[in-house]
Amino acid sequence: MQETTTRPEASDVTHTGAMADDAQRSPRTPKHKTVLMCRPEHFTVTSAINVWMDPSKPTSTARALEQWHALHDAYASLGYDVELIDPIAGLDDMVYAANGGFTLDGKAYGAKFTYAERQPEGPAYMAWFEANGFEVHRPRHVNEGEGDMLLSRGAILAGHGFRTSLESHDELRGIFDREVVSLRLVDPRFYHLDTAMAILDDEQIAYLPAAFDEAGRRELERRYPDAILVDEADASVLGLNSFGDGCTMVIAERATGFARQLAERGYETIGLDLSELLLGGGGIKCCTLELRR
């Protein structure tokens, strides 16, 4: 299923969070985005496969849907093409579409999930990719898709340590013929790369240094000496689990320090509340799989 939207006039878009003054903001051109999302019609927390999840806490599917629709509408306001995969009963976490695979150059590398609770999502997403024109590559090694694979400067930044195996990085190299930069995650709160790092545009990133081992920090410092370094307060509300088009970043509304840092670099921000989906350990980027045909 596909929903196609047209980018509205700037006056029609409501932006919350921080925005730089025109005099401070360098000219930026938004890059058109196509994303895959999944409605959280079956969202709940029935297991604890990450440190954010507590089955004893009540969850509201209705509230999750409301927050998800706010994210969907924000993307529509920015002119994104939003495509949808049908949710499947019993797959509580299918809303976190980023984990469903990684796409680039018309190819889709499927996910092979760590935990049994999510393993049926892999074939479901691969079937969607195949039905929608991608050349599908079925994984041999455990990986959780774009949750641990981010594209920057033509290279694939790839996380490992919690939910994606280091061996899967070799699969990435073989499928996409791109440089793959392996980065080890060390803090269980930031168990996917997209919880510890945000892609801001084609050249720049933001990240939490403490989420990576020493070798990873050195590599990121070398590659991105001007990166935004986000503090733990903003990272701990999954502020880095954000998504944008090179001009406007959609971020967690509670990540106010990160919003200010973005404004200082000339980015606009839209702040959203995804607190219900945070109970499952996911945020804005977790709900967003970029489609690169």
Secondary structure, 3 states (H helix, E strand, C coil): CEECCCCCCHHHCCCCCCCCCCCCCCCCCCCCCEEEECCCCCCCCCCCCCCCCCCCCCCCHHHHHHHHHHHHHHHHHCCCEEEECCCCCCCCCCCCHHHHEEEECCEEEECECCCCCCCCHHHHHHHHHHHCCCEEECCCCCECHHHCEEEECCEEEEEECCCCCCHHHHHHHHHHCCCEEEEEECCHHHCCHHHHEEECCCCCEEECHHHECHHHHHHHHHHCCCCEECCHHHHCCCCCCCEECCCEEEEECCCHHHHHHHHHCCCEEEEECCHHHHCCCCCCHHHCEECCC
